[in-house]
Amino acid sequence: MSQKNVMSQADVNAFTPDETAATEREALREDISNRVFYLLLQQAERAEKAIPDDAPGDNI
């Protein structure tokens, strides 16, 4: 039987990616967020454009 290369829970929790990996992960996270929330972001932008600058309650 071959031995499986399995990391312990402590190893997983202690892992810190290097600068390059962290940058790549952040770019991937940003891309995924933009895809997931695309429609909500579009609706928010349209709603913001539809509200006049001098609308009541806008100067909080």
N, C-alpha and C positions, 0 to 999 in steps of 0.2 A: 504494500500500500504506500502511495506517495504522501508526503507530508504537505498539508495545505499551508500556504503563506497567509496567515491571518494576523491582523493587528489587534492588540488588546484595546479595550475601551479607553484606558488611560493614554495610550499612544494616540488614539484618534482625538481625544479631548485636548492633548498637549500640542497637536500639530499646528504650526504656524507657517503659512505659505511664504515663499520668498517674495521680494518686491515685484518681480516680473509676473509671477503667478497671481499675486494679489491684484495687480493692475488688470490682467486679463480677466480675472473673475469679476471685478467691478464693472468692466466694459460689458461682459456677458449679462450681469445682473441688470444693468441699465437698459440693454437691448430687450431683455425679456420683459421688464417693467413697462417699457414703451409699447411693446406689442400687446401685452395684457390689458393695459389701461388706455389704449389708443382711442377707442370710441368715447370714453369718459373725458379724456383730455380734449378731444375735438368738440364735444358738447360744451365743455366749460369755456373754451376759447370763443365759440359762437355766442354763448350767453353773455360773456364779458363784453364782446363787441356790440351786442344789442342794447346794453344798458348805457344810457347817456352819462357823460361825465358829471353833469349837475343833478343827477338823480338823488332824491331824498334818501338819507341814511348812508350815503356813499362817503361822507367825510367823517368817518369814525376814527 
